[in-house]
């Protein structure tokens, strides 16, 4: 299992992403860290699901540009 530090290092976005960028986010709760299964945008100070526009109700601790396979 990946350590918290390793996961945080993988989500190396600095500051807040521009609102037009679609990014992957890393969240954290009492159980640990996890990547959301959908892309997000940071709009007007809030993390939102890039497809639905719904507010993300999780503590985002990191972000990165989407990785291509």
mmCIF file as Biopython writes it, N, C-alpha, C and O atoms, coordinates in Angstrom:
data_model
#
loop_
_atom_site.group_PDB
_atom_site.id
_atom_site.type_symbol
_atom_site.label_atom_id
_atom_site.label_alt_id
_atom_site.label_comp_id
_atom_site.label_asym_id
_atom_site.label_entity_id
_atom_site.label_seq_id
_atom_site.pdbx_PDB_ins_code
_atom_site.Cartn_x
_atom_site.Cartn_y
_atom_site.Cartn_z
_atom_site.occupancy
_atom_site.B_iso_or_equiv
_atom_site.auth_seq_id
_atom_site.auth_asym_id
_atom_site.pdbx_PDB_model_num
ATOM 1   N N  . UNK A ? 1  ? 0.840   -1.177 0.000   1.0 0.0 1  A 1 
ATOM 2   C CA . UNK A ? 1  ? 0.000   0.000  0.000   1.0 0.0 1  A 1 
ATOM 3   C C  . UNK A ? 1  ? 0.891   1.247  0.000   1.0 0.0 1  A 1 
ATOM 4   O O  . UNK A ? 1  ? 1.911   1.298  0.687   1.0 0.0 1  A 1 
ATOM 5   N N  . UNK A ? 2  ? 0.491   2.230  -0.770  1.0 0.0 2  A 1 
ATOM 6   C CA . UNK A ? 2  ? 1.266   3.457  -0.877  1.0 0.0 2  A 1 
ATOM 7   C C  . UNK A ? 2  ? 1.180   4.262  0.416   1.0 0.0 2  A 1 
ATOM 8   O O  . UNK A ? 2  ? 0.139   4.309  1.071   1.0 0.0 2  A 1 
ATOM 9   N N  . UNK A ? 3  ? 2.278   4.881  0.759   1.0 0.0 3  A 1 
ATOM 10  C CA . UNK A ? 3  ? 2.271   5.725  1.943   1.0 0.0 3  A 1 
ATOM 11  C C  . UNK A ? 3  ? 1.652   7.071  1.606   1.0 0.0 3  A 1 
ATOM 12  O O  . UNK A ? 3  ? 1.576   7.460  0.441   1.0 0.0 3  A 1 
ATOM 13  N N  . UNK A ? 4  ? 1.217   7.768  2.630   1.0 0.0 4  A 1 
ATOM 14  C CA . UNK A ? 4  ? 0.614   9.085  2.441   1.0 0.0 4  A 1 
ATOM 15  C C  . UNK A ? 4  ? 1.585   10.017 1.714   1.0 0.0 4  A 1 
ATOM 16  O O  . UNK A ? 4  ? 1.192   10.734 0.794   1.0 0.0 4  A 1 
ATOM 17  N N  . UNK A ? 5  ? 2.848   10.004 2.126   1.0 0.0 5  A 1 
ATOM 18  C CA . UNK A ? 5  ? 3.845   10.889 1.533   1.0 0.0 5  A 1 
ATOM 19  C C  . UNK A ? 5  ? 4.045   10.596 0.051   1.0 0.0 5  A 1 
ATOM 20  O O  . UNK A ? 5  ? 4.183   11.519 -0.753  1.0 0.0 5  A 1 
ATOM 21  N N  . UNK A ? 6  ? 4.061   9.302  -0.316  1.0 0.0 6  A 1 
ATOM 22  C CA . UNK A ? 6  ? 4.238   8.944  -1.719  1.0 0.0 6  A 1 
ATOM 23  C C  . UNK A ? 6  ? 3.056   9.409  -2.551  1.0 0.0 6  A 1 
ATOM 24  O O  . UNK A ? 6  ? 3.232   9.952  -3.642  1.0 0.0 6  A 1 
ATOM 25  N N  . UNK A ? 7  ? 1.852   9.198  -2.035  1.0 0.0 7  A 1 
ATOM 26  C CA . UNK A ? 7  ? 0.667   9.657  -2.765  1.0 0.0 7  A 1 
ATOM 27  C C  . UNK A ? 7  ? 0.669   11.173 -2.930  1.0 0.0 7  A 1 
ATOM 28  O O  . UNK A ? 7  ? 0.379   11.689 -4.010  1.0 0.0 7  A 1 
ATOM 29  N N  . UNK A ? 8  ? 0.997   11.879 -1.859  1.0 0.0 8  A 1 
ATOM 30  C CA . UNK A ? 8  ? 1.052   13.342 -1.951  1.0 0.0 8  A 1 
ATOM 31  C C  . UNK A ? 8  ? 2.074   13.788 -2.993  1.0 0.0 8  A 1 
ATOM 32  O O  . UNK A ? 8  ? 1.838   14.750 -3.724  1.0 0.0 8  A 1 
ATOM 33  N N  . UNK A ? 9  ? 3.201   13.095 -3.062  1.0 0.0 9  A 1 
ATOM 34  C CA . UNK A ? 9  ? 4.226   13.427 -4.047  1.0 0.0 9  A 1 
ATOM 35  C C  . UNK A ? 9  ? 3.736   13.207 -5.474  1.0 0.0 9  A 1 
ATOM 36  O O  . UNK A ? 9  ? 4.175   13.901 -6.391  1.0 0.0 9  A 1 
ATOM 37  N N  . UNK A ? 10 ? 2.839   12.256 -5.670  1.0 0.0 10 A 1 
ATOM 38  C CA . UNK A ? 10 ? 2.291   11.988 -7.001  1.0 0.0 10 A 1 
ATOM 39  C C  . UNK A ? 10 ? 1.295   13.063 -7.432  1.0 0.0 10 A 1 
ATOM 40  O O  . UNK A ? 10 ? 1.088   13.278 -8.627  1.0 0.0 10 A 1 
ATOM 41  N N  . UNK A ? 11 ? 0.686   13.728 -6.470  1.0 0.0 11 A 1 
ATOM 42  C CA . UNK A ? 11 ? -0.271  14.798 -6.748  1.0 0.0 11 A 1 
ATOM 43  C C  . UNK A ? 11 ? 0.420   16.117 -6.423  1.0 0.0 11 A 1 
ATOM 44  O O  . UNK A ? 11 ? 0.183   16.727 -5.380  1.0 0.0 11 A 1 
ATOM 45  N N  . UNK A ? 12 ? 1.281   16.536 -7.346  1.0 0.0 12 A 1 
ATOM 46  C CA . UNK A ? 12 ? 2.220   17.607 -7.090  1.0 0.0 12 A 1 
ATOM 47  C C  . UNK A ? 12 ? 1.793   18.979 -7.574  1.0 0.0 12 A 1 
ATOM 48  O O  . UNK A ? 12 ? 2.638   19.857 -7.753  1.0 0.0 12 A 1 
ATOM 49  N N  . UNK A ? 13 ? 0.491   19.187 -7.791  1.0 0.0 13 A 1 
ATOM 50  C CA . UNK A ? 13 ? 0.021   20.498 -8.213  1.0 0.0 13 A 1 
ATOM 51  C C  . UNK A ? 13 ? 0.347   21.544 -7.170  1.0 0.0 13 A 1 
ATOM 52  O O  . UNK A ? 13 ? 0.188   21.307 -5.972  1.0 0.0 13 A 1 
ATOM 53  N N  . UNK A ? 14 ? 0.793   22.675 -7.610  1.0 0.0 14 A 1 
ATOM 54  C CA . UNK A ? 14 ? 1.156   23.772 -6.705  1.0 0.0 14 A 1 
ATOM 55  C C  . UNK A ? 14 ? 0.065   24.838 -6.761  1.0 0.0 14 A 1 
ATOM 56  O O  . UNK A ? 14 ? -0.434  25.178 -7.834  1.0 0.0 14 A 1 
ATOM 57  N N  . UNK A ? 15 ? -0.291  25.351 -5.607  1.0 0.0 15 A 1 
ATOM 58  C CA . UNK A ? 15 ? -1.316  26.383 -5.566  1.0 0.0 15 A 1 
ATOM 59  C C  . UNK A ? 15 ? -2.652  25.830 -6.035  1.0 0.0 15 A 1 
ATOM 60  O O  . UNK A ? 15 ? -2.930  24.640 -5.885  1.0 0.0 15 A 1 
ATOM 61  N N  . UNK A ? 16 ? -3.463  26.689 -6.596  1.0 0.0 16 A 1 
ATOM 62  C CA . UNK A ? 16 ? -4.762  26.273 -7.122  1.0 0.0 16 A 1 
ATOM 63  C C  . UNK A ? 16 ? -4.706  26.234 -8.643  1.0 0.0 16 A 1 
ATOM 64  O O  . UNK A ? 16 ? -4.133  27.128 -9.264  1.0 0.0 16 A 1 
ATOM 65  N N  . UNK A ? 17 ? -5.300  25.196 -9.255  1.0 0.0 17 A 1 
ATOM 66  C CA . UNK A ? 17 ? -5.301  25.145 -10.717 1.0 0.0 17 A 1 
ATOM 67  C C  . UNK A ? 17 ? -6.243  26.195 -11.301 1.0 0.0 17 A 1 
ATOM 68  O O  . UNK A ? 17 ? -7.185  26.632 -10.640 1.0 0.0 17 A 1 
ATOM 69  N N  . UNK A ? 18 ? -5.986  26.589 -12.524 1.0 0.0 18 A 1 
ATOM 70  C CA . UNK A ? 18 ? -6.873  27.522 -13.230 1.0 0.0 18 A 1 
ATOM 71  C C  . UNK A ? 18 ? -8.243  26.865 -13.403 1.0 0.0 18 A 1 
ATOM 72  O O  . UNK A ? 18 ? -8.311  25.650 -13.584 1.0 0.0 18 A 1 
ATOM 73  N N  . UNK A ? 19 ? -9.340  27.634 -13.354 1.0 0.0 19 A 1 
ATOM 74  C CA . UNK A ? 19 ? -10.694 27.063 -13.436 1.0 0.0 19 A 1 
ATOM 75  C C  . UNK A ? 19 ? -10.973 26.269 -14.707 1.0 0.0 19 A 1 
ATOM 76  O O  . UNK A ? 19 ? -11.830 25.385 -14.700 1.0 0.0 19 A 1 
ATOM 77  N N  . UNK A ? 20 ? -10.270 26.564 -15.795 1.0 0.0 20 A 1 
ATOM 78  C CA . UNK A ? 20 ? -10.513 25.843 -17.053 1.0 0.0 20 A 1 
ATOM 79  C C  . UNK A ? 20 ? -9.829  24.474 -17.085 1.0 0.0 20 A 1 
ATOM 80  O O  . UNK A ? 20 ? -10.120 23.659 -17.961 1.0 0.0 20 A 1 
ATOM 81  N N  . UNK A ? 21 ? -8.924  24.216 -16.139 1.0 0.0 21 A 1 
ATOM 82  C CA . UNK A ? 21 ? -8.203  22.940 -16.132 1.0 0.0 21 A 1 
ATOM 83  C C  . UNK A ? 21 ? -9.027  21.823 -15.481 1.0 0.0 21 A 1 
ATOM 84  O O  . UNK A ? 21 ? -9.636  22.013 -14.428 1.0 0.0 21 A 1 
ATOM 85  N N  . UNK A ? 22 ? -9.031  20.680 -16.116 1.0 0.0 22 A 1 
ATOM 86  C CA . UNK A ? 22 ? -9.638  19.474 -15.550 1.0 0.0 22 A 1 
ATOM 87  C C  . UNK A ? 22 ? -8.500  18.666 -14.946 1.0 0.0 22 A 1 
ATOM 88  O O  . UNK A ? 22 ? -7.535  18.332 -15.633 1.0 0.0 22 A 1 
ATOM 89  N N  . UNK A ? 23 ? -8.616  18.352 -13.657 1.0 0.0 23 A 1 
ATOM 90  C CA . UNK A ? 23 ? -7.519  17.696 -12.948 1.0 0.0 23 A 1 
ATOM 91  C C  . UNK A ? 23 ? -8.008  16.494 -12.154 1.0 0.0 23 A 1 
ATOM 92  O O  . UNK A ? 23 ? -9.206  16.315 -11.936 1.0 0.0 23 A 1 
ATOM 93  N N  . UNK A ? 24 ? -7.051  15.674 -11.726 1.0 0.0 24 A 1 
ATOM 94  C CA . UNK A ? 24 ? -7.318  14.576 -10.812 1.0 0.0 24 A 1 
ATOM 95  C C  . UNK A ? 24 ? -7.010  15.080 -9.413  1.0 0.0 24 A 1 
ATOM 96  O O  . UNK A ? 24 ? -6.057  15.834 -9.217  1.0 0.0 24 A 1 
ATOM 97  N N  . UNK A ? 25 ? -7.819  14.663 -8.432  1.0 0.0 25 A 1 
ATOM 98  C CA . UNK A ? 25 ? -7.581  15.129 -7.067  1.0 0.0 25 A 1 
ATOM 99  C C  . UNK A ? 25 ? -7.369  13.966 -6.105  1.0 0.0 25 A 1 
ATOM 100 O O  . UNK A ? 25 ? -7.896  12.869 -6.289  1.0 0.0 25 A 1 
ATOM 101 N N  . UNK A ? 26 ? -6.585  14.245 -5.081  1.0 0.0 26 A 1 
ATOM 102 C CA . UNK A ? 26 ? -6.333  13.310 -4.000  1.0 0.0 26 A 1 
ATOM 103 C C  . UNK A ? 26 ? -7.033  13.852 -2.766  1.0 0.0 26 A 1 
ATOM 104 O O  . UNK A ? 26 ? -6.851  15.012 -2.396  1.0 0.0 26 A 1 
ATOM 105 N N  . UNK A ? 27 ? -7.828  13.012 -2.136  1.0 0.0 27 A 1 
ATOM 106 C CA . UNK A ? 27 ? -8.566  13.404 -0.936  1.0 0.0 27 A 1 
ATOM 107 C C  . UNK A ? 27 ? -8.071  12.605 0.254   1.0 0.0 27 A 1 
ATOM 108 O O  . UNK A ? 27 ? -7.375  11.600 0.110   1.0 0.0 27 A 1 
ATOM 109 N N  . UNK A ? 28 ? -8.449  13.079 1.439   1.0 0.0 28 A 1 
ATOM 110 C CA . UNK A ? 28 ? -8.023  12.401 2.664   1.0 0.0 28 A 1 
ATOM 111 C C  . UNK A ? 28 ? -9.157  12.430 3.674   1.0 0.0 28 A 1 
ATOM 112 O O  . UNK A ? 28 ? -9.861  13.431 3.807   1.0 0.0 28 A 1 
ATOM 113 N N  . UNK A ? 29 ? -9.324  11.324 4.380   1.0 0.0 29 A 1 
ATOM 114 C CA . UNK A ? 29 ? -10.259 11.263 5.500   1.0 0.0 29 A 1 
ATOM 115 C C  . UNK A ? 29 ? -9.643  10.413 6.597   1.0 0.0 29 A 1 
ATOM 116 O O  . UNK A ? 29 ? -8.453  10.107 6.541   1.0 0.0 29 A 1 
ATOM 117 N N  . UNK A ? 30 ? -10.420 10.032 7.583   1.0 0.0 30 A 1 
ATOM 118 C CA . UNK A ? 30 ? -9.905  9.274  8.721   1.0 0.0 30 A 1 
ATOM 119 C C  . UNK A ? 30 ? -9.338  7.906  8.322   1.0 0.0 30 A 1 
ATOM 120 O O  . UNK A ? 30 ? -8.572  7.313  9.080   1.0 0.0 30 A 1 
ATOM 121 N N  . UNK A ? 31 ? -9.705  7.408  7.150   1.0 0.0 31 A 1 
ATOM 122 C CA . UNK A ? 31 ? -9.219  6.100  6.688   1.0 0.0 31 A 1 
ATOM 123 C C  . UNK A ? 31 ? -7.940  6.187  5.867   1.0 0.0 31 A 1 
ATOM 124 O O  . UNK A ? 31 ? -7.261  5.178  5.672   1.0 0.0 31 A 1 
ATOM 125 N N  . UNK A ? 32 ? -7.606  7.373  5.388   1.0 0.0 32 A 1 
ATOM 126 C CA . UNK A ? 32 ? -6.411  7.516  4.563   1.0 0.0 32 A 1 
ATOM 127 C C  . UNK A ? 32 ? -6.644  8.393  3.361   1.0 0.0 32 A 1 
ATOM 128 O O  . UNK A ? 32 ? -7.585  9.187  3.330   1.0 0.0 32 A 1 
ATOM 129 N N  . UNK A ? 33 ? -5.774  8.248  2.353   1.0 0.0 33 A 1 
ATOM 130 C CA . UNK A ? 33 ? -5.868  9.047  1.136   1.0 0.0 33 A 1 
ATOM 131 C C  . UNK A ? 33 ? -6.458  8.206  0.013   1.0 0.0 33 A 1 
ATOM 132 O O  . UNK A ? 33 ? -6.306  6.985  -0.020  1.0 0.0 33 A 1 
ATOM 133 N N  . UNK A ? 34 ? -7.139  8.892  -0.909  1.0 0.0 34 A 1 
ATOM 134 C CA . UNK A ? 34 ? -7.741  8.219  -2.054  1.0 0.0 34 A 1 
ATOM 135 C C  . UNK A ? 34 ? -7.939  9.209  -3.187  1.0 0.0 34 A 1 
ATOM 136 O O  . UNK A ? 34 ? -8.152  10.400 -2.960  1.0 0.0 34 A 1 
ATOM 137 N N  . UNK A ? 35 ? -7.868  8.703  -4.404  1.0 0.0 35 A 1 
ATOM 138 C CA . UNK A ? 35 ? -8.107  9.515  -5.589  1.0 0.0 35 A 1 
ATOM 139 C C  . UNK A ? 35 ? -9.580  9.415  -5.951  1.0 0.0 35 A 1 
ATOM 140 O O  . UNK A ? 35 ? -10.151 8.324  -5.961  1.0 0.0 35 A 1 
ATOM 141 N N  . UNK A ? 36 ? -10.195 10.559 -6.249  1.0 0.0 36 A 1 
ATOM 142 C CA . UNK A ? 36 ? -11.584 10.518 -6.691  1.0 0.0 36 A 1 
ATOM 143 C C  . UNK A ? 36 ? -11.651 9.879  -8.073  1.0 0.0 36 A 1 
ATOM 144 O O  . UNK A ? 36 ? -10.740 10.053 -8.882  1.0 0.0 36 A 1 
ATOM 145 N N  . UNK A ? 37 ? -12.734 9.135  -8.351  1.0 0.0 37 A 1 
ATOM 146 C CA . UNK A ? 37 ? -12.845 8.428  -9.627  1.0 0.0 37 A 1 
ATOM 147 C C  . UNK A ? 37 ? -13.340 9.302  -10.780 1.0 0.0 37 A 1 
ATOM 148 O O  . UNK A ? 37 ? -13.666 8.788  -11.850 1.0 0.0 37 A 1 
ATOM 149 N N  . UNK A ? 38 ? -13.397 10.610 -10.570 1.0 0.0 38 A 1 
ATOM 150 C CA . UNK A ? 38 ? -13.856 11.520 -11.619 1.0 0.0 38 A 1 
ATOM 151 C C  . UNK A ? 38 ? -12.955 12.756 -11.627 1.0 0.0 38 A 1 
ATOM 152 O O  . UNK A ? 38 ? -12.312 13.086 -10.630 1.0 0.0 38 A 1 
ATOM 153 N N  . UNK A ? 39 ? -12.927 13.421 -12.767 1.0 0.0 39 A 1 
ATOM 154 C CA . UNK A ? 39 ? -12.118 14.634 -12.910 1.0 0.0 39 A 1 
ATOM 155 C C  . UNK A ? 39 ? -12.800 15.799 -12.207 1.0 0.0 39 A 1 
ATOM 156 O O  . UNK A ? 39 ? -14.020 15.825 -12.048 1.0 0.0 39 A 1 
ATOM 157 N N  . UNK A ? 40 ? -11.984 16.759 -11.792 1.0 0.0 40 A 1 
ATOM 158 C CA . UNK A ? 40 ? -12.507 17.916 -11.057 1.0 0.0 40 A 1 
ATOM 159 C C  . UNK A ? 40 ? -11.965 19.214 -11.637 1.0 0.0 40 A 1 
ATOM 160 O O  . UNK A ? 40 ? -10.992 19.233 -12.390 1.0 0.0 40 A 1 
ATOM 161 N N  . UNK A ? 41 ? -12.638 20.303 -11.255 1.0 0.0 41 A 1 
ATOM 162 C CA . UNK A ? 41 ? -12.178 21.661 -11.549 1.0 0.0 41 A 1 
ATOM 163 C C  . UNK A ? 41 ? -12.250 22.460 -10.255 1.0 0.0 41 A 1 
ATOM 164 O O  . UNK A ? 41 ? -13.082 22.183 -9.390  1.0 0.0 41 A 1 
ATOM 165 N N  . UNK A ? 42 ? -11.371 23.457 -10.128 1.0 0.0 42 A 1 
ATOM 166 C CA . UNK A ? 42 ? -11.378 24.341 -8.968  1.0 0.0 42 A 1 
ATOM 167 C C  . UNK A ? 42 ? -11.979 25.664 -9.422  1.0 0.0 42 A 1 
ATOM 168 O O  . UNK A ? 42 ? -11.324 26.438 -10.121 1.0 0.0 42 A 1 
ATOM 169 N N  . UNK A ? 43 ? -13.228 25.927 -9.027  1.0 0.0 43 A 1 
ATOM 170 C CA . UNK A ? 43 ? -13.970 27.082 -9.520  1.0 0.0 43 A 1 
ATOM 171 C C  . UNK A ? 43 ? -14.424 27.943 -8.343  1.0 0.0 43 A 1 
ATOM 172 O O  . UNK A ? 43 ? -15.101 27.464 -7.433  1.0 0.0 43 A 1 
ATOM 173 N N  . UNK A ? 44 ? -14.044 29.209 -8.376  1.0 0.0 44 A 1 
ATOM 174 C CA . UNK A ? 44 ? -14.449 30.168 -7.347  1.0 0.0 44 A 1 
ATOM 175 C C  . UNK A ? 44 ? -14.202 29.656 -5.933  1.0 0.0 44 A 1 
ATOM 176 O O  . UNK A ? 44 ? -15.042 29.808 -5.045  1.0 0.0 44 A 1 
ATOM 177 N N  . UNK A ? 45 ? -13.029 29.045 -5.739  1.0 0.0 45 A 1 
ATOM 178 C CA . UNK A ? 45 ? -12.627 28.592 -4.415  1.0 0.0 45 A 1 
ATOM 179 C C  . UNK A ? 45 ? -13.201 27.262 -3.970  1.0 0.0 45 A 1 
ATOM 180 O O  . UNK A ? 45 ? -13.039 26.877 -2.812  1.0 0.0 45 A 1 
ATOM 181 N N  . UNK A ? 46 ? -13.877 26.543 -4.881  1.0 0.0 46 A 1 
ATOM 182 C CA . UNK A ? 46 ? -14.478 25.249 -4.537  1.0 0.0 46 A 1 
ATOM 183 C C  . UNK A ? 46 ? -14.096 24.185 -5.553  1.0 0.0 46 A 1 
ATOM 184 O O  . UNK A ? 46 ? -14.002 24.452 -6.751  1.0 0.0 46 A 1 
ATOM 185 N N  . UNK A ? 47 ? -13.878 22.976 -5.053  1.0 0.0 47 A 1 
ATOM 186 C CA . UNK A ? 47 ? -13.631 21.835 -5.935  1.0 0.0 47 A 1 
ATOM 187 C C  . UNK A ? 47 ? -14.973 21.322 -6.430  1.0 0.0 47 A 1 
ATOM 188 O O  . UNK A ? 47 ? -15.907 21.139 -5.650  1.0 0.0 47 A 1 
ATOM 189 N N  . UNK A ? 48 ? -15.061 21.090 -7.748  1.0 0.0 48 A 1 
ATOM 190 C CA . UNK A ? 48 ? -16.304 20.634 -8.355  1.0 0.0 48 A 1 
ATOM 191 C C  . UNK A ? 48 ? -16.037 19.476 -9.310  1.0 0.0 48 A 1 
ATOM 192 O O  . UNK A ? 48 ? -14.980 19.399 -9.937  1.0 0.0 48 A 1 
ATOM 193 N N  . UNK A ? 49 ? -17.016 18.579 -9.409  1.0 0.0 49 A 1 
ATOM 194 C CA . UNK A ? 49 ? -16.978 17.501 -10.388 1.0 0.0 49 A 1 
ATOM 195 C C  . UNK A ? 49 ? -16.983 18.166 -11.757 1.0 0.0 49 A 1 
ATOM 196 O O  . UNK A ? 49 ? -17.867 18.971 -12.052 1.0 0.0 49 A 1 
ATOM 197 N N  . UNK A ? 50 ? -16.006 17.840 -12.594 1.0 0.0 50 A 1 
ATOM 198 C CA . UNK A ? 50 ? -15.873 18.496 -13.895 1.0 0.0 50 A 1 
ATOM 199 C C  . UNK A ? 50 ? -17.050 18.210 -14.820 1.0 0.0 50 A 1 
ATOM 200 O O  . UNK A ? 50 ? -17.368 19.034 -15.677 1.0 0.0 50 A 1 
ATOM 201 N N  . UNK A ? 51 ? -17.694 17.073 -14.667 1.0 0.0 51 A 1 
ATOM 202 C CA . UNK A ? 51 ? -18.800 16.707 -15.554 1.0 0.0 51 A 1 
ATOM 203 C C  . UNK A ? 51 ? -20.139 17.244 -15.053 1.0 0.0 51 A 1 
ATOM 204 O O  . UNK A ? 51 ? -20.907 17.816 -15.827 1.0 0.0 51 A 1 
ATOM 205 N N  . UNK A ? 52 ? -20.419 17.064 -13.769 1.0 0.0 52 A 1 
ATOM 206 C CA . UNK A ? 52 ? -21.742 17.428 -13.244 1.0 0.0 52 A 1 
ATOM 207 C C  . UNK A ? 52 ? -21.794 18.816 -12.629 1.0 0.0 52 A 1 
ATOM 208 O O  . UNK A ? 52 ? -22.872 19.398 -12.511 1.0 0.0 52 A 1 
ATOM 209 N N  . UNK A ? 53 ? -20.647 19.354 -12.234 1.0 0.0 53 A 1 
ATOM 210 C CA . UNK A ? 53 ? -20.620 20.648 -11.571 1.0 0.0 53 A 1 
ATOM 211 C C  . UNK A ? 53 ? -20.914 20.577 -10.084 1.0 0.0 53 A 1 
ATOM 212 O O  . UNK A ? 53 ? -20.907 21.602 -9.402  1.0 0.0 53 A 1 
ATOM 213 N N  . UNK A ? 54 ? -21.176 19.365 -9.568  1.0 0.0 54 A 1 
ATOM 214 C CA . UNK A ? 54 ? -21.470 19.199 -8.143  1.0 0.0 54 A 1 
ATOM 215 C C  . UNK A ? 54 ? -20.232 19.490 -7.305  1.0 0.0 54 A 1 
ATOM 216 O O  . UNK A ? 54 ? -19.109 19.187 -7.710  1.0 0.0 54 A 1 
ATOM 217 N N  . UNK A ? 55 ? -20.451 20.084 -6.128  1.0 0.0 55 A 1 
ATOM 218 C CA . UNK A ? 55 ? -19.354 20.378 -5.227  1.0 0.0 55 A 1 
ATOM 219 C C  . UNK A ? 55 ? -18.795 19.078 -4.647  1.0 0.0 55 A 1 
ATOM 220 O O  . UNK A ? 55 ? -19.549 18.172 -4.292  1.0 0.0 55 A 1 
ATOM 221 N N  . UNK A ? 56 ? -17.480 18.997 -4.555  1.0 0.0 56 A 1 
ATOM 222 C CA . UNK A ? 56 ? -16.816 17.843 -3.959  1.0 0.0 56 A 1 
ATOM 223 C C  . UNK A ? 56 ? -16.920 17.990 -2.440  1.0 0.0 56 A 1 
ATOM 224 O O  . UNK A ? 56 ? -16.474 18.985 -1.868  1.0 0.0 56 A 1 
ATOM 225 N N  . UNK A ? 57 ? -17.505 16.998 -1.809  1.0 0.0 57 A 1 
ATOM 226 C CA . UNK A ? 57 ? -17.671 17.034 -0.359  1.0 0.0 57 A 1 
ATOM 227 C C  . UNK A ? 57 ? -16.638 16.152 0.318   1.0 0.0 57 A 1 
ATOM 228 O O  . UNK A ? 57 ? -16.969 15.234 1.069   1.0 0.0 57 A 1 
ATOM 229 N N  . UNK A ? 58 ? -15.382 16.452 0.034   1.0 0.0 58 A 1 
ATOM 230 C CA . UNK A ? 58 ? -14.260 15.711 0.603   1.0 0.0 58 A 1 
ATOM 231 C C  . UNK A ? 58 ? -13.120 16.697 0.793   1.0 0.0 58 A 1 
ATOM 232 O O  . UNK A ? 58 ? -13.103 17.764 0.180   1.0 0.0 58 A 1 
ATOM 233 N N  . UNK A ? 59 ? -12.180 16.341 1.632   1.0 0.0 59 A 1 
ATOM 234 C CA . UNK A ? 59 ? -11.020 17.194 1.879   1.0 0.0 59 A 1 
ATOM 235 C C  . UNK A ? 59 ? -9.951  16.903 0.827   1.0 0.0 59 A 1 
ATOM 236 O O  . UNK A ? 59 ? -9.297  15.861 0.867   1.0 0.0 59 A 1 
ATOM 237 N N  . UNK A ? 60 ? -9.783  17.821 -0.102  1.0 0.0 60 A 1 
ATOM 238 C CA . UNK A ? 60 ? -8.790  17.672 -1.171  1.0 0.0 60 A 1 
ATOM 239 C C  . UNK A ? 60 ? -7.434  18.103 -0.623  1.0 0.0 60 A 1 
ATOM 240 O O  . UNK A ? 60 ? -7.285  19.200 -0.084  1.0 0.0 60 A 1 
ATOM 241 N N  . UNK A ? 61 ? -6.436  17.204 -0.772  1.0 0.0 61 A 1 
ATOM 242 C CA . UNK A ? 61 ? -5.101  17.491 -0.257  1.0 0.0 61 A 1 
ATOM 243 C C  . UNK A ? 61 ? -4.052  17.611 -1.363  1.0 0.0 61 A 1 
ATOM 244 O O  . UNK A ? 61 ? -2.903  17.959 -1.093  1.0 0.0 61 A 1 
ATOM 245 N N  . UNK A ? 62 ? -4.443  17.326 -2.603  1.0 0.0 62 A 1 
ATOM 246 C CA . UNK A ? 62 ? -3.507  17.453 -3.718  1.0 0.0 62 A 1 
ATOM 247 C C  . UNK A ? 62 ? -4.216  17.324 -5.041  1.0 0.0 62 A 1 
ATOM 248 O O  . UNK A ? 62 ? -5.326  16.799 -5.118  1.0 0.0 62 A 1 
ATOM 249 N N  . UNK A ? 63 ? -3.565  17.809 -6.089  1.0 0.0 63 A 1 
ATOM 250 C CA . UNK A ? 63 ? -4.124  17.680 -7.434  1.0 0.0 63 A 1 
ATOM 251 C C  . UNK A ? 63 ? -2.980  17.508 -8.436  1.0 0.0 63 A 1 
ATOM 252 O O  . UNK A ? 63 ? -1.823  17.819 -8.152  1.0 0.0 63 A 1 
ATOM 253 N N  . UNK A ? 64 ? -3.344  17.005 -9.609  1.0 0.0 64 A 1 
ATOM 254 C CA . UNK A ? 64 ? -2.379  16.852 -10.707 1.0 0.0 64 A 1 
ATOM 255 C C  . UNK A ? 64 ? -3.127  16.882 -12.019 1.0 0.0 64 A 1 
ATOM 256 O O  . UNK A ? 64 ? -4.335  16.652 -12.071 1.0 0.0 64 A 1 
ATOM 257 N N  . UNK A ? 65 ? -2.397  17.166 -13.071 1.0 0.0 65 A 1 
ATOM 258 C CA . UNK A ? 65 ? -2.978  17.070 -14.407 1.0 0.0 65 A 1 
ATOM 259 C C  . UNK A ? 65 ? -3.254  15.603 -14.693 1.0 0.0 65 A 1 
ATOM 260 O O  . UNK A ? 65 ? -2.545  14.737 -14.181 1.0 0.0 65 A 1 
ATOM 261 N N  . UNK A ? 66 ? -4.267  15.304 -15.498 1.0 0.0 66 A 1 
ATOM 262 C CA . UNK A ? 66 ? -4.581  13.898 -15.793 1.0 0.0 66 A 1 
ATOM 263 C C  . UNK A ? 66 ? -3.387  13.171 -16.393 1.0 0.0 66 A 1 
ATOM 264 O O  . UNK A ? 66 ? -2.652  13.718 -17.215 1.0 0.0 66 A 1 
ATOM 265 N N  . UNK A ? 67 ? -3.214  11.945 -15.972 1.0 0.0 67 A 1 
ATOM 266 C CA . UNK A ? 67 ? -2.144  11.101 -16.505 1.0 0.0 67 A 1 
ATOM 267 C C  . UNK A ? 67 ? -2.690  10.340 -17.710 1.0 0.0 67 A 1 
ATOM 268 O O  . UNK A ? 67 ? -3.807  9.825  -17.675 1.0 0.0 67 A 1 
ATOM 269 N N  . UNK A ? 68 ? -1.909  10.275 -18.755 1.0 0.0 68 A 1 
ATOM 270 C CA . UNK A ? 68 ? -2.308  9.504  -19.921 1.0 0.0 68 A 1 
ATOM 271 C C  . UNK A ? 68 ? -1.680  8.127  -19.851 1.0 0.0 68 A 1 
ATOM 272 O O  . UNK A ? 68 ? -0.566  7.964  -19.352 1.0 0.0 68 A 1 
ATOM 273 N N  . UNK A ? 69 ? -2.392  7.150  -20.346 1.0 0.0 69 A 1 
ATOM 274 C CA . UNK A ? 69 ? -1.917  5.767  -20.291 1.0 0.0 69 A 1 
ATOM 275 C C  . UNK A ? 69 ? -1.187  5.409  -21.552 1.0 0.0 69 A 1 
ATOM 276 O O  . UNK A ? 69 ? -0.712  4.282  -21.692 1.0 0.0 69 A 1 
#
